[in-house]
Amino acid sequence: MTQLLALKSTEQQAGLDTNDCATQTNICSKITKADLSGAHTKVVNAVNKTLIGEEGIIVRETTRTFVIIKPDNELKVLLKEGSVF
């Protein structure tokens, strides 16, 4: 993830203020643009409590959803809004 976000190593971060608004904006911008296809994900909290614990590999991402393939080869659509991954 450090390489994906082009973050400096711990040694290079000495003196870097992580509360700096520009730094946080830069990191958030890169995270939202990251291609998450192939990443393992798990729902840790959600408005829809039946989704908590669902996990798998992201095979498709849209603006509002992740489509994952679960360990039992079942495809599942997870809403991003109201969920914490």
N, C-alpha and C positions, 0 to 999 in steps of 0.2 A: 504494500500500500504506500509505503514511503516513496518508492520509485515512481509509482503511478501519479502521486500527487506532486512529484518533484520537490519533496521536502528536503531540507538540509539534515545532515546527520546530527547526532546529539552533540558532537564536538563543535560543529558549525553553528549550532543553535545557541551557543553560549552568548548571553547578552541579548538574545532575541526575545522581545516582549510578545508572548503568545496572546496577550489580551489586546494587542494592536488590532484595530478594526480592519485595516487593509489586509493584514495577514489572515484573519478569520474569513473575510469575504473571499479572498483568493482560494482558500482551502474549500469553502462551501461551494464555490463555483466549479472547482475541479471534481468534487464528489458528485455533484448533480449531473455532470456531463460524462461520468465514467460509464463504460460499457460493462454492465453487470452480468451479461450472458455467460453462463458457465460457472457462476459463483454459487456456492452453497449458502442457503439462507434458512432462517428459522424465525417463525413468528413468536416473539416473546411477550407481546401484549397487544390486545386489539379490542375495539369496541364490540365486535362480534366474537364473544368468548369461545365459540367453537373452533375458531382459527388458531387459538393459542396452542403452540406445540407443533403446528404443521411445519414440515421442513422438506427441503429438496434442492435440486439444482435448477437455477433460473434458465429457462430455454427461450423465453420471449419476454420483452419488456415493452409496455406501452406507457403512455402518459399517466394513466391511472391504475395500472395493474402490473403484476408479475405473473407469468405463467411458469409454474414449476413442474418438474417431474419428480414424483415421490419415490422412495426406495422400492415400493411395490409396483413401479412403472405406471402409476396413475397420474394423469395430468390434473393439476389443480390451479384455478385462477384465484389469486390473492389480491384484494384491493389494497392499494397503498394508503389511501386516506383512512385514518383511524387505526392504523396498524403500526407496530414498532417491530423492526426486524433486527 
